[in-house]
Amino acid sequence: MVMPMQTMPTRRTATQWAELVSAWEASGLTADVFASEHKIVGATLRWWRTELARRGRKEPRRDPPKPRSVATASEVAIARVVRAGEGAATAAGGRGGGVAVLAGGARIIVEHGFDSRLLREVIRALAEAR
């Protein structure tokens, strides 16, 4: 049995993509339905619509956002922890058992079982707002 040769995907120029995007927009179909009918990927069609609009505005290509780094010790140094017995019960509204963290002029009440990642993000946001 002879297997048919698989063909490589056709590379299209920006002009060809512009024609496809125009035809898609005129069709009234969703990107995925239109793409399926034209043997292309819906996400690629949507990307080209965005890319062509960006080029039309003569904007430079943007890199995807970079992941934010975890706060370093120097970034967190703006926080002052008030321990139980040093005013935390008063800061927490008299409940006790938690600690109040003062950061960027804000008082954050941290109780048992807190989300440390969320606390880091809040402190980072307060530091950036300064």
DSSP file (Angstrom, degrees, kcal/mol; ACC not computed):
  #  RESIDUE AA STRUCTURE BP1 BP2  ACC     N-H-->O    O-->H-N    N-H-->O    O-->H-N    TCO  KAPPA ALPHA  PHI   PSI    X-CA   Y-CA   Z-CA
    1    1 A M              0   0    0      0, 0.0     2,-0.6     0, 0.0     0, 0.0   0.000 360.0 360.0 360.0 134.2    0.0    0.0    0.0
    2    2 A V        -     0   0    0      3,-0.0     3,-0.0     0, 0.0     0, 0.0  -0.848 360.0-143.2 -99.4 123.4    1.4    3.4   -0.9
    3    3 A M        -     0   0    0     -2,-0.6     2,-0.1     1,-0.1     3,-0.1  -0.667  24.4-111.1 -84.7 138.0    0.8    6.2    1.6
    4    4 A P        -     0   0    0      0, 0.0     2,-0.2     0, 0.0    -1,-0.1  -0.405  36.6-106.3 -66.9 145.0    0.1    9.6    0.2
    5    5 A M        -     0   0    0     -2,-0.1     2,-0.3     1,-0.1    -3,-0.0  -0.515  31.0-125.3 -71.8 134.4    2.8   12.1    0.8
    6    6 A Q        -     0   0    0     -2,-0.2     2,-0.3    -3,-0.1    -1,-0.1  -0.639  24.1-137.9 -80.3 137.8    2.0   14.7    3.5
    7    7 A T        -     0   0    0     -2,-0.3     3,-0.1     1,-0.0    -1,-0.0  -0.695  15.0-115.2 -96.5 149.4    2.3   18.2    2.3
    8    8 A M        -     0   0    0     -2,-0.3     3,-0.1     1,-0.1    -1,-0.0  -0.503  43.6 -92.5 -75.3 148.1    3.9   21.0    4.3
    9    9 A P        -     0   0    0      0, 0.0     2,-0.3     0, 0.0    -1,-0.1  -0.338  45.9-108.8 -60.4 143.8    1.6   23.8    5.3
   10   10 A T        -     0   0    0     -3,-0.1     2,-0.4     1,-0.0    -3,-0.0  -0.587  25.4-134.2 -77.3 130.7    1.6   26.6    2.9
   11   11 A R        -     0   0    0     -2,-0.3     2,-0.3    -3,-0.1    -1,-0.0  -0.722  23.7-156.2 -83.4 133.6    3.3   29.8    4.0
   12   12 A R        -     0   0    0     -2,-0.4     2,-0.1     1,-0.0     0, 0.0  -0.830  10.1-125.5-111.7 149.8    1.2   32.8    3.3
   13   13 A T     >  -     0   0    0     -2,-0.3     4,-2.3     1,-0.1     5,-0.2  -0.395  32.8-104.5 -82.2 167.3    2.3   36.4    2.9
   14   14 A A  H  > S+     0   0    0      1,-0.2     4,-2.3     2,-0.2     5,-0.1   0.861 123.7  55.1 -60.3 -35.2    0.9   39.2    5.0
   15   15 A T  H  > S+     0   0    0      2,-0.2     4,-2.0     1,-0.2    -1,-0.2   0.915 107.6  48.2 -64.9 -42.9   -1.1   40.3    1.8
   16   16 A Q  H  > S+     0   0    0      1,-0.2     4,-2.2     2,-0.2    -2,-0.2   0.899 111.8  49.7 -64.5 -39.9   -2.6   36.8    1.6
   17   17 A W  H  X S+     0   0    0     -4,-2.3     4,-3.0     2,-0.2     5,-0.2   0.889 107.4  55.0 -65.3 -38.0   -3.5   36.8    5.2
   18   18 A A  H  X S+     0   0    0     -4,-2.3     4,-2.4     1,-0.2    -1,-0.2   0.902 108.2  49.0 -61.2 -40.2   -5.1   40.3    4.8
   19   19 A E  H  X S+     0   0    0     -4,-2.0     4,-2.4     2,-0.2    -2,-0.2   0.919 112.6  47.6 -64.9 -43.2   -7.3   38.8    2.0
   20   20 A L  H  X S+     0   0    0     -4,-2.2     4,-2.6     2,-0.2    -2,-0.2   0.919 111.8  49.6 -63.3 -43.8   -8.3   35.9    4.2
   21   21 A V  H  X S+     0   0    0     -4,-3.0     4,-2.8     2,-0.2    -2,-0.2   0.917 111.6  49.1 -62.3 -43.3   -9.1   38.1    7.2
   22   22 A S  H  X S+     0   0    0     -4,-2.4     4,-2.2    -5,-0.2    -1,-0.2   0.919 112.0  48.2 -61.7 -43.6  -11.2   40.4    5.0
   23   23 A A  H  X S+     0   0    0     -4,-2.4     4,-1.4     2,-0.2    -2,-0.2   0.898 112.1  50.0 -64.3 -39.9  -13.1   37.4    3.6
   24   24 A W  H  X>S+     0   0    0     -4,-2.6     4,-1.0     2,-0.2     5,-0.6   0.948 111.0  47.8 -62.3 -49.2  -13.6   36.0    7.1
   25   25 A E  H  <5S+     0   0    0     -4,-2.8     3,-0.4     1,-0.2    -1,-0.2   0.867 113.5  48.3 -61.9 -36.3  -15.0   39.4    8.4
   26   26 A A  H  <5S+     0   0    0     -4,-2.2    -1,-0.2     1,-0.2    -2,-0.2   0.751 103.3  64.0 -73.6 -23.7  -17.3   39.6    5.4
   27   27 A S  H  <5S-     0   0    0     -4,-1.4    -1,-0.2    -3,-0.4    -2,-0.2   0.786  92.5-139.4 -73.2 -27.6  -18.5   36.1    5.8
   28   28 A G  T  <5 +     0   0    0     -4,-1.0     2,-0.1    -3,-0.4    -3,-0.1   0.499  59.6 129.5  78.3   2.3  -20.1   36.6    9.2
   29   29 A L      < -     0   0    0     -5,-0.6    -1,-0.3     1,-0.1    -2,-0.1  -0.452  66.8 -99.5 -84.8 160.3  -18.8   33.2   10.4
   30   30 A T     >  -     0   0    0     -2,-0.1     4,-2.6     1,-0.1     5,-0.3  -0.375  36.4-109.9 -70.0 160.8  -16.8   32.6   13.5
   31   31 A A  H  > S+     0   0    0      1,-0.2     4,-2.9     2,-0.2     5,-0.2   0.907 118.1  50.8 -59.4 -41.8  -13.1   32.4   13.1
   32   32 A D  H  > S+     0   0    0      2,-0.2     4,-2.2     1,-0.2    -1,-0.2   0.896 112.1  45.2 -67.2 -40.1  -13.1   28.7   13.9
   33   33 A V  H  > S+     0   0    0      2,-0.2     4,-2.0     1,-0.2    -2,-0.2   0.946 116.6  45.4 -67.7 -47.5  -15.8   27.9   11.3
   34   34 A F  H  X S+     0   0    0     -4,-2.6     4,-1.2     1,-0.2    -2,-0.2   0.931 114.1  49.7 -59.9 -45.3  -14.2   30.0    8.6
   35   35 A A  H  <>S+     0   0    0     -4,-2.9     5,-2.5    -5,-0.3     3,-0.4   0.905 108.2  53.0 -62.0 -42.2  -10.8   28.6    9.4
   36   36 A S  H ><5S+     0   0    0     -4,-2.2     3,-1.0     1,-0.2    -1,-0.2   0.906 107.8  51.0 -60.3 -42.0  -12.0   25.1    9.2
   37   37 A E  H 3<5S+     0   0    0     -4,-2.0    -1,-0.2     1,-0.2    -2,-0.2   0.772 116.1  41.7 -66.2 -25.5  -13.5   25.7    5.8
   38   38 A H  T 3<5S-     0   0    0     -4,-1.2    -1,-0.2    -3,-0.4    -2,-0.2   0.261 112.6-116.7-106.9  10.2  -10.2   27.1    4.6
   39   39 A K  T < 5S+     0   0    0     -3,-1.0     2,-0.3    -4,-0.4    -3,-0.2   0.892  76.6 115.3  55.8  45.0   -8.0   24.5    6.3
   40   40 A I  S   <S-     0   0    0     -5,-2.5     2,-0.4    -8,-0.1    -1,-0.2  -0.809  72.4 -93.1-130.1 175.2   -6.3   27.0    8.6
   41   41 A V     >  -     0   0    0     -2,-0.3     4,-2.0     1,-0.1     3,-0.3  -0.776  22.4-140.0 -96.5 133.3   -6.3   27.4   12.4
   42   42 A G  H  > S+     0   0    0     -2,-0.4     4,-2.4     1,-0.2     5,-0.2   0.881 102.8  53.8 -58.6 -41.6   -8.8   29.8   13.9
   43   43 A A  H  > S+     0   0    0      1,-0.2     4,-2.3     2,-0.2    -1,-0.2   0.868 108.1  51.1 -62.8 -36.0   -6.3   31.2   16.5
   44   44 A T  H  > S+     0   0    0     -3,-0.3     4,-2.5     2,-0.2    -1,-0.2   0.905 108.8  51.1 -67.7 -41.0   -3.9   32.0   13.6
   45   45 A L  H  X S+     0   0    0     -4,-2.0     4,-1.8     1,-0.2    -2,-0.2   0.927 112.0  46.5 -61.1 -45.4   -6.6   33.8   11.7
   46   46 A R  H  X S+     0   0    0     -4,-2.4     4,-2.0     2,-0.2    -2,-0.2   0.893 110.8  53.2 -64.7 -38.9   -7.5   35.9   14.8
   47   47 A W  H  X S+     0   0    0     -4,-2.3     4,-3.1     1,-0.2    -2,-0.2   0.926 108.2  50.3 -61.6 -44.0   -3.8   36.6   15.4
   48   48 A W  H  X S+     0   0    0     -4,-2.5     4,-2.9     1,-0.2     5,-0.2   0.859 106.2  55.2 -65.0 -34.6   -3.4   37.9   11.9
   49   49 A R  H  X S+     0   0    0     -4,-1.8     4,-1.8     2,-0.2    -1,-0.2   0.944 113.7  41.6 -61.3 -45.5   -6.4   40.2   12.3
   50   50 A T  H  X S+     0   0    0     -4,-2.0     4,-2.4     2,-0.2    -2,-0.2   0.916 115.4  50.3 -65.6 -44.1   -4.7   41.7   15.3
   51   51 A E  H  X S+     0   0    0     -4,-3.1     4,-2.5     1,-0.2    -2,-0.2   0.905 110.4  48.7 -62.7 -43.3   -1.3   41.8   13.7
   52   52 A L  H  X S+     0   0    0     -4,-2.9     4,-2.1     2,-0.2    -1,-0.2   0.880 111.0  50.7 -66.8 -37.4   -2.6   43.5   10.5
   53   53 A A  H  X S+     0   0    0     -4,-1.8     4,-1.4    -5,-0.2    -1,-0.2   0.908 110.4  50.3 -64.6 -41.4   -4.4   46.1   12.6
   54   54 A R  H  <>S+     0   0    0     -4,-2.4     5,-2.1     1,-0.2     3,-0.3   0.920 111.1  48.2 -62.0 -43.6   -1.2   46.8   14.6
   55   55 A R  H ><5S+     0   0    0     -4,-2.5     3,-1.2     1,-0.2    -1,-0.2   0.874 106.9  57.0 -64.5 -36.1    0.7   47.2   11.3
   56   56 A G  H 3<5S+     0   0    0     -4,-2.1    -1,-0.2     1,-0.3    -2,-0.2   0.825 107.6  47.5 -64.0 -31.0   -1.9   49.5   10.0
   57   57 A R  T 3<5S-     0   0    0     -4,-1.4    -1,-0.3    -3,-0.3    -2,-0.2   0.442 112.1-125.7 -86.3  -0.9   -1.4   51.7   13.1
   58   58 A K  T < 5 +     0   0    0     -3,-1.2    -3,-0.2    -4,-0.3    -2,-0.1   0.843  54.4 157.3  57.7  37.1    2.4   51.5   12.4
   59   59 A E      < -     0   0    0     -5,-2.1    -1,-0.2     1,-0.1    -2,-0.1  -0.672  46.4-108.3 -88.0 145.7    3.0   50.3   16.0
   60   60 A P        -     0   0    0      0, 0.0     2,-0.1     0, 0.0    -1,-0.1  -0.392  44.9 -91.4 -68.5 152.2    6.1   48.3   16.8
   61   61 A R        -     0   0    0     -2,-0.1     2,-0.4     1,-0.1   -10,-0.0  -0.405  43.3-137.7 -63.7 137.1    5.6   44.7   17.5
   62   62 A R        -     0   0    0     -2,-0.1    -1,-0.1    -3,-0.1    -3,-0.0  -0.808   6.3-133.1-101.2 138.6    5.1   44.0   21.1
   63   63 A D        -     0   0    0     -2,-0.4     3,-0.1     1,-0.1    -1,-0.0  -0.534  39.3 -92.3 -78.2 153.8    6.7   41.1   23.0
   64   64 A P        -     0   0    0      0, 0.0    -1,-0.1     0, 0.0     0, 0.0  -0.311  57.7 -83.0 -62.1 154.1    4.4   39.1   25.2
   65   65 A P        -     0   0    0      0, 0.0     3,-0.0     0, 0.0    -3,-0.0  -0.281  44.9-125.7 -60.7 142.6    4.3   40.3   28.8
   66   66 A K        -     0   0    0     -3,-0.1     3,-0.1     1,-0.1     2,-0.0  -0.647  30.3-100.0 -87.6 145.6    7.1   39.0   31.0
   67   67 A P        -     0   0    0      0, 0.0     2,-0.2     0, 0.0    -1,-0.1  -0.370  40.8-113.2 -63.8 142.3    6.3   37.2   34.2
   68   68 A R        -     0   0    0      1,-0.1     2,-0.1    -3,-0.0     3,-0.1  -0.509  31.4-118.6 -76.1 143.9    6.6   39.5   37.2
   69   69 A S        -     0   0    0     -2,-0.2     2,-0.2     1,-0.1    -1,-0.1  -0.416  29.5 -99.2 -80.2 158.4    9.4   38.5   39.6
   70   70 A V        -     0   0    0      1,-0.1    -1,-0.1    -2,-0.1    51,-0.0  -0.509  52.6 -89.4 -73.2 144.5    8.8   37.6   43.2
   71   71 A A        -     0   0    0     -2,-0.2     2,-0.2     1,-0.1    -1,-0.1  -0.255  42.8-137.8 -57.0 137.2    9.3   40.4   45.7
   72   72 A T    >>  -     0   0    0     -3,-0.1     4,-1.5     1,-0.1     3,-0.5  -0.467  27.5-100.8 -90.4 169.2   12.9   40.6   47.0
   73   73 A A  H 3> S+     0   0    0      1,-0.2     4,-0.9     2,-0.2     3,-0.2   0.874 123.4  54.4 -58.1 -38.1   13.8   41.3   50.6
   74   74 A S  H 34 S+     0   0    0      1,-0.2    -1,-0.2     2,-0.2     4,-0.2   0.821 105.9  52.6 -69.4 -28.9   14.5   44.9   49.8
   75   75 A E  H X4 S+     0   0    0     -3,-0.5     3,-0.6     1,-0.2    -1,-0.2   0.822 112.1  45.1 -72.7 -30.6   11.1   45.3   48.3
   76   76 A V  H >< S+     0   0    0     -4,-1.5     3,-2.3     1,-0.2    -1,-0.2   0.567  87.4  90.7 -88.5  -9.8    9.4   44.0   51.4
   77   77 A A  T 3< S+     0   0    0     -4,-0.9    -1,-0.2     1,-0.3    -2,-0.1   0.684  73.0  71.1 -62.2 -16.7   11.6   46.0   53.7
   78   78 A I  T <  S+     0   0    0     -3,-0.6    26,-0.3    -4,-0.2    -1,-0.3   0.669  83.4  90.2 -72.7 -14.9    9.0   48.8   53.6
   79   79 A A    <   -     0   0    0     -3,-2.3     2,-0.5    24,-0.1    24,-0.2  -0.572  60.8-160.0 -85.3 145.0    6.6   46.6   55.7
   80   80 A R  E     -A  102   0A   0     22,-2.0    22,-2.5    -2,-0.2     2,-0.5  -0.991  11.7-145.4-123.0 122.6    6.6   46.7   59.5
   81   81 A V  E     -A  101   0A   0     -2,-0.5     2,-0.7    20,-0.2    20,-0.2  -0.747   4.4-156.4 -91.0 129.3    5.1   43.7   61.2
   82   82 A V  E     -A  100   0A   0     18,-2.6    18,-1.3    -2,-0.5     2,-0.1  -0.929  18.8-148.7-105.1 113.6    3.3   44.3   64.5
   83   83 A R    > > -     0   0    0     -2,-0.7     3,-2.7    16,-0.2     5,-1.0  -0.376  30.8 -79.7 -83.1 159.1    3.3   41.1   66.5
   84   84 A A  T 3 5S+     0   0    0      1,-0.3    -1,-0.2     2,-0.2    15,-0.1  -0.286 122.6  28.0 -53.7 136.7    0.6   39.9   68.9
   85   85 A G  T 3 5S+     0   0    0     -3,-0.1    -1,-0.3     1,-0.0    -2,-0.1   0.266 107.9  78.5  90.4 -12.2    1.0   41.8   72.2
   86   86 A E  T < 5S-     0   0    0     -3,-2.7    -2,-0.2    -4,-0.0    -3,-0.1   0.072 128.9 -66.2-113.7  21.3    2.5   44.8   70.4
   87   87 A G  T  >5S+     0   0    0     -5,-0.1     4,-2.4    -4,-0.0     5,-0.2   0.414 101.4 117.8 114.5  -2.7   -0.7   46.2   69.1
   88   88 A A  H  ><S+     0   0    0     -5,-1.0     4,-2.5     2,-0.2     8,-0.3   0.890  76.4  54.0 -66.4 -38.2   -1.9   43.5   66.7
   89   89 A A  H  4>S+     0   0    0      1,-0.2     5,-4.0     2,-0.2     6,-0.5   0.914 112.3  44.3 -62.5 -41.5   -5.1   42.8   68.6
   90   90 A T  H >45S+     0   0    0      3,-0.2     3,-1.4     1,-0.2    -1,-0.2   0.911 113.6  50.5 -67.1 -41.7   -6.0   46.4   68.5
   91   91 A A  H 3<5S+     0   0    0     -4,-2.4    -2,-0.2     1,-0.3    -1,-0.2   0.840 108.7  52.6 -64.7 -33.0   -5.1   46.7   64.8
   92   92 A A  T 3<5S-     0   0    0     -4,-2.5     3,-0.5    -5,-0.2    -1,-0.3   0.239 128.9 -95.1 -88.7  14.7   -7.2   43.6   64.1
   93   93 A G  T < 5S-     0   0    0     -3,-1.4    -3,-0.2     1,-0.2    -2,-0.1   0.768  75.7 -58.8  80.0  24.7  -10.2   45.1   65.8
   94   94 A G  S   <S+     0   0    0     -5,-4.0    -1,-0.2    -6,-0.2    -4,-0.2   0.478 109.7 114.1  86.7   2.3   -9.6   43.4   69.1
   95   95 A R        -     0   0    0     -3,-0.5    -6,-0.1    -6,-0.5    -5,-0.1   0.874  55.3-165.4 -76.4 -36.7   -9.7   39.8   67.8
   96   96 A G        +     0   0    0     -7,-0.3     3,-0.1    -8,-0.3    -1,-0.0   0.028  54.9  87.1  71.6 172.1   -6.1   38.9   68.5
   97   97 A G  S    S+     0   0    0      1,-0.3    15,-0.3    14,-0.1     2,-0.2   0.192  83.0  76.3  86.1 -17.1   -4.3   35.9   67.0
   98   98 A G  S    S-     0   0    0     13,-0.1     2,-0.4   -15,-0.1    -1,-0.3  -0.529  73.3-124.5-113.4-177.7   -3.3   37.7   63.9
   99   99 A V  E     - B   0 110A   0     11,-3.0    11,-3.9    -2,-0.2     2,-0.5  -0.958  13.3-134.4-127.5 150.6   -0.7   40.3   63.0
  100  100 A A  E     -AB  82 109A   0    -18,-1.3   -18,-2.6    -2,-0.4     2,-0.5  -0.904  16.8-158.4-102.7 130.6   -1.0   43.6   61.3
  101  101 A V  E     -AB  81 108A   0      7,-4.0     7,-3.8    -2,-0.5     2,-0.6  -0.944   3.8-153.5-110.2 124.8    1.4   44.4   58.5
  102  102 A L  E     +AB  80 107A   0    -22,-2.5   -22,-2.0    -2,-0.5     2,-0.4  -0.877  26.4 161.4 -99.0 120.9    1.9   48.1   57.8
  103  103 A A  E >   - B   0 106A   0      3,-2.8     3,-2.2    -2,-0.6   -24,-0.1  -0.976  63.5 -13.1-144.6 125.6    3.0   48.6   54.2
  104  104 A G  T 3  S-     0   0    0     -2,-0.4     3,-0.1   -26,-0.3   -25,-0.1   0.819 128.0 -52.0  57.5  33.1    2.9   51.7   52.0
  105  105 A G  T 3  S+     0   0    0      1,-0.3     2,-0.3     0, 0.0    -1,-0.3   0.475 117.8 110.3  83.2   1.5    0.7   53.5   54.5
  106  106 A A  E <   -B  103   0A   0     -3,-2.2    -3,-2.8     2,-0.0     2,-0.6  -0.823  62.5-137.1-109.6 149.9   -1.8   50.7   54.6
  107  107 A R  E     -B  102   0A   0     -2,-0.3     2,-0.5    -5,-0.2    -5,-0.2  -0.933  19.0-168.0-106.6 120.9   -2.5   48.3   57.4
  108  108 A I  E     -B  101   0A   0     -7,-3.8    -7,-4.0    -2,-0.6     2,-0.6  -0.943  12.0-146.0-111.9 123.2   -2.9   44.6   56.4
  109  109 A I  E     -B  100   0A   0     -2,-0.5     2,-0.5    -9,-0.3    -9,-0.2  -0.797  15.3-166.9 -91.1 121.5   -4.3   42.2   58.9
  110  110 A V  E     -B   99   0A   0    -11,-3.9   -11,-3.0    -2,-0.6     2,-0.2  -0.942   8.5-177.5-113.1 121.0   -2.8   38.7   58.5
  111  111 A E    >   -     0   0    0     -2,-0.5     3,-1.3   -13,-0.2   -13,-0.1  -0.676  41.3 -64.9-113.7 169.1   -4.4   35.9   60.3
  112  112 A H  T 3  S+     0   0    0    -15,-0.3    -1,-0.1     1,-0.2   -14,-0.0  -0.215 121.2  24.7 -51.8 135.1   -3.6   32.2   60.6
  113  113 A G  T 3  S+     0   0    0      1,-0.2    -1,-0.2    -3,-0.1     3,-0.0   0.619  86.2 161.2  84.6  14.4   -3.9   30.4   57.3
  114  114 A F    <   -     0   0    0     -3,-1.3     2,-0.9     1,-0.1    -1,-0.2  -0.180  48.5-107.3 -65.2 161.5   -3.3   33.4   55.1
  115  115 A D     >  -     0   0    0      1,-0.2     4,-2.2     2,-0.0     5,-0.2  -0.817  28.1-165.1 -91.6 104.8   -2.2   33.2   51.5
  116  116 A S  H  > S+     0   0    0     -2,-0.9     4,-2.3     1,-0.2    -1,-0.2   0.842  87.4  55.0 -63.9 -33.8    1.5   34.2   51.5
  117  117 A R  H  > S+     0   0    0      2,-0.2     4,-2.1     1,-0.2    -1,-0.2   0.921 108.4  48.4 -65.4 -42.5    1.5   34.7   47.7
  118  118 A L  H  > S+     0   0    0      2,-0.2     4,-2.5     1,-0.2    -2,-0.2   0.912 109.4  53.1 -63.3 -41.8   -1.4   37.1   47.9
  119  119 A L  H  X S+     0   0    0     -4,-2.2     4,-2.7     1,-0.2     5,-0.2   0.922 108.3  50.3 -59.8 -44.3    0.3   39.0   50.7
  120  120 A R  H  X S+     0   0    0     -4,-2.3     4,-2.6     1,-0.2    -1,-0.2   0.914 111.3  48.9 -59.4 -42.8    3.4   39.4   48.6
  121  121 A E  H  X S+     0   0    0     -4,-2.1     4,-2.5     2,-0.2    -2,-0.2   0.895 111.4  48.9 -64.8 -40.5    1.3   40.7   45.7
  122  122 A V  H  X S+     0   0    0     -4,-2.5     4,-2.4     2,-0.2    -2,-0.2   0.932 112.9  47.1 -64.8 -45.7   -0.5   43.2   47.9
  123  123 A I  H  X S+     0   0    0     -4,-2.7     4,-2.3     1,-0.2    -2,-0.2   0.905 112.2  50.8 -63.3 -40.9    2.8   44.5   49.3
  124  124 A R  H  X S+     0   0    0     -4,-2.6     4,-2.4    -5,-0.2    -1,-0.2   0.924 110.4  49.4 -61.3 -44.5    4.3   44.7   45.9
  125  125 A A  H  X S+     0   0    0     -4,-2.5     4,-1.5     1,-0.2    -2,-0.2   0.897 111.1  49.2 -63.2 -40.6    1.3   46.7   44.6
  126  126 A L  H  X S+     0   0    0     -4,-2.4     4,-0.6     2,-0.2    -1,-0.2   0.889 110.7  50.5 -65.4 -38.7    1.5   49.0   47.6
  127  127 A A  H >< S+     0   0    0     -4,-2.3     3,-0.8     1,-0.2    -2,-0.2   0.895 110.4  49.5 -65.9 -39.5    5.2   49.6   47.0
  128  128 A E  H 3< S+     0   0    0     -4,-2.4    -1,-0.2     1,-0.2    -2,-0.2   0.802 105.2  58.5 -69.3 -28.2    4.6   50.3   43.3
  129  129 A A  H 3<        0   0    0     -4,-1.5    -1,-0.2     1,-0.2    -2,-0.2   0.658 360.0 360.0 -75.7 -15.2    1.8   52.8   44.1
  130  130 A R    <<        0   0    0     -3,-0.8    -1,-0.2    -4,-0.6    -2,-0.1   0.495 360.0 360.0 -71.2 360.0    4.2   54.9   46.2
